[in-house]
């Protein structure tokens, strides 16, 4: 449940000045009383405000659990993302595994000029290294999950959206991308420019940050 | 900041009945007025209650961020843990990798009679499979991180404690154990009985659950 900007403004006014009449709130916001009717109805229905006859509106507030949800949803991918570890599509399997160890990440993005081509995880590399292929000649583009099958997020998404995608699609990490139209081709298509990554580690850190607030 | 049981009871009474005098709170709890003095002092100091002369105590409440922290810290490992995927120390590298794929987990616990001997991660298996060893003969006990070097949690720990350990020690998963004294040996020592595991996936799910509370 997300309050609108005006509903938030009303809740704020009542919190600061309550008890306060509907007319006084309307005056504060410089709108007519009737323009507020539906917002006040919503706010009392969900229990943020309480109305008492001949007195006005009191602030009650969202339940603690709802406030928690609001706060967690206010975390954006943009605020939490970390730097992506990137290799080019021609990089061989061996060097990609070495990169994974030296950078100590679970997922590597495969990019050409910082445009996303695919992703390889530790699981992909383990599977490939168990096979009969020569790791020094096999290009990573043959092993990666191609961009057409990837789940991505954008910087403006909330971290909760990213968490939901990681759980739903059973992946540990998502590329954070900005969509760009490629005008250079006869048949223009969307390209995904990589700006970072978010992982279950990112979410774990956010959980920790929220759970260690001090009074 | 964790409130005591009595402080929580006082906050609850004032929330339901406020404004209310100190004597009325004492009556509610069936204690003397002076027994409440320090609790009321704490609650007003940290801003949960506000006192107004000749009126009594008002409920103000913890700040939203503090409430969030309280709610997140109330998640316990016991409530969130998932089943551990276990192999015996003699299992060879190849079969351990197969188990990791069939069970689709990132970490496998190595146990003898459900007592923890060690842990292997995808990273350990990838490193081992890149080496010169024969995966069909190499026992996993030669590759695992031994129990003496492991970080573990207990069911009664909060999930925030587990999250902190995973971030601090840079691991994706922790064994959940119960400590038992082994009386059978001349030189008794603590044994760790495995009851499950928690991972960054567990924390991501908890984050998601808290961020999707409905009104």
Interface residues (C-beta under 8 A of the other chain):
Chain A: X1 X46 X47 X61 X62 X63 X64 X65 X66 X67 X68 X69 X70 X71 X72 X73 X97 X100 X101 X104 X106 X122 X123 X125 X126 X127 X129 X130 X135 X158 X159 X160 X163 X164 X166 X167 X170 X172 X199 X200 X201 X203 X204 X205 X206 X207 X208 X210 X211 X212 X213 X214 X215
Chain B: X1 X46 X47 X61 X62 X63 X64 X65 X66 X67 X68 X69 X70 X71 X72 X73 X97 X100 X101 X104 X106 X122 X123 X125 X126 X127 X129 X130 X135 X158 X159 X160 X163 X164 X166 X167 X170 X172 X199 X200 X201 X203 X204 X205 X206 X207 X208 X210 X211 X212 X213 X214 X215
